[in-house]
């Protein structure tokens, strides 16, 4: 019982740490900015470019890679060390997110929403991208904070 209590106390102390809270707020600012830019570009590219949806998603995701990496490195986590190591780690996570996001977006979530809302064509068009982005943002903060940008 005391181990569980110790773990709870450690987690609580970390979550209430002012530096952690500030870092999380900065992460949310970068996340909202990235989300907004990524989603707007996704919609614009879908409408303007005659490309398959997966290709459009990859193009947008590649653009947002640099935006997000640099803002998180220098603004959110204020990390000024290990640029190459962080870029490699971030790049691997980026590839994982792109593959997982595309699989979820275009296979699982889109088909699920089509079956749940058969008469509503806008839901499978807009909602899956948002849902996948929420999942990716959630696990990214933990990995950025504990692994990638840890100095």
Helices and strands as residue ranges (DSSP letters): H 2-16, H 18-48, H 53-71, I 72-76, H 83-103, I 104-109, H 110-116, H 121-143, I 144-148
